[in-house]
Amino acid sequence: METIELLYVVFSLTLAIAGLSMVGLAIRAYNRTSRRAMFHLSVGFALIVAAAVTTTVSAFATEFQNTQMLLSVNYLITTVGYLFVIYSITGDR
């Protein structure tokens, strides 16, 4: 594995760990408070983590071929995740 590929894996794992931590915190907050905003926050971060992990796995599985499609799908799922995060902050009032 080349250095750039190793860095890609490390950064993807870091994002996944941080994102899953946010999902866990949001779920715990939802269980304690029953605020729907915490549910939306956990869904948003779960989608962001899913996009990062599946993009990394797909990139290595396809040997980094068709990167435009991989990135397009990644950005679509990540954007939907961020829309949930934004809604958790601004909506439901």
C-alpha positions as CSV (number, residue, x, y, z in Angstrom):
1,M,0.0,0.0,0.0
2,E,1.3,3.4,-1.0
3,T,1.7,6.2,1.5
4,I,-1.3,8.2,0.1
5,E,-3.5,5.1,0.3
6,L,-2.5,4.5,3.9
7,L,-3.2,8.2,4.7
8,Y,-6.6,7.8,3.0
9,V,-7.5,4.8,5.2
10,V,-6.2,6.5,8.4
11,F,-8.3,9.7,7.7
12,S,-11.3,7.6,6.7
13,L,-11.1,5.7,10.0
14,T,-10.6,8.9,12.0
15,L,-13.7,10.4,10.4
16,A,-15.7,7.2,11.0
17,I,-14.6,7.0,14.7
18,A,-15.4,10.7,15.3
19,G,-18.7,10.4,13.4
20,L,-19.8,7.3,15.3
21,S,-19.0,9.0,18.5
22,M,-21.4,11.8,17.5
23,V,-24.0,9.2,16.6
24,G,-23.6,7.6,20.0
25,L,-23.8,10.9,21.9
26,A,-26.9,11.9,19.9
27,I,-28.6,8.6,20.5
28,R,-27.9,8.8,24.2
29,A,-29.2,12.4,24.3
30,Y,-32.3,11.3,22.4
31,N,-32.9,8.4,24.9
32,R,-32.6,10.9,27.8
33,T,-34.6,13.7,26.4
34,S,-36.8,12.3,23.7
35,R,-36.0,15.4,21.6
36,R,-36.5,14.6,17.9
37,A,-33.6,16.9,17.0
38,M,-31.2,14.4,18.6
39,F,-32.7,11.6,16.5
40,H,-32.2,13.7,13.3
41,L,-28.7,14.5,14.4
42,S,-27.8,10.8,14.9
43,V,-29.3,10.0,11.4
44,G,-27.3,12.8,9.8
45,F,-24.0,11.7,11.3
46,A,-24.7,8.0,10.6
47,L,-25.2,8.9,6.9
48,I,-22.0,10.9,6.8
49,V,-20.1,8.0,8.4
50,A,-21.7,5.5,6.0
51,A,-20.7,7.7,3.0
52,A,-17.1,7.8,4.2
53,V,-16.8,4.2,4.9
54,T,-18.5,2.9,1.8
55,T,-16.5,5.2,-0.4
56,T,-13.2,4.0,1.1
57,V,-14.2,0.4,0.8
58,S,-15.5,0.9,-2.8
59,A,-12.4,2.8,-3.8
60,F,-10.1,-0.1,-2.7
61,A,-12.5,-2.7,-4.1
62,T,-12.5,-1.1,-7.5
63,E,-8.8,-0.2,-7.4
64,F,-9.7,3.5,-7.5
65,Q,-11.4,3.2,-10.9
66,N,-14.5,5.3,-11.7
67,T,-13.7,7.8,-9.0
68,Q,-16.1,10.3,-10.4
69,M,-19.0,8.0,-9.7
70,L,-17.6,7.1,-6.2
71,L,-17.2,10.8,-5.3
72,S,-20.7,11.7,-6.7
73,V,-22.4,9.1,-4.6
74,N,-20.3,10.1,-1.6
75,Y,-21.2,13.7,-2.0
76,L,-24.9,12.8,-2.4
77,I,-25.1,10.7,0.8
78,T,-22.9,13.2,2.7
79,T,-25.1,16.1,1.6
80,V,-28.3,14.3,2.8
81,G,-26.5,13.6,6.1
82,Y,-25.7,17.3,6.5
83,L,-29.3,18.2,5.7
84,F,-30.3,16.0,8.6
85,V,-27.8,17.8,10.8
86,I,-28.9,21.2,9.7
87,Y,-32.6,20.2,10.3
88,S,-31.7,19.0,13.8
89,I,-30.4,22.5,14.6
90,T,-33.0,24.7,12.8
91,G,-36.1,22.6,12.5
92,D,-38.6,21.0,14.9
93,R,-39.2,24.2,17.0
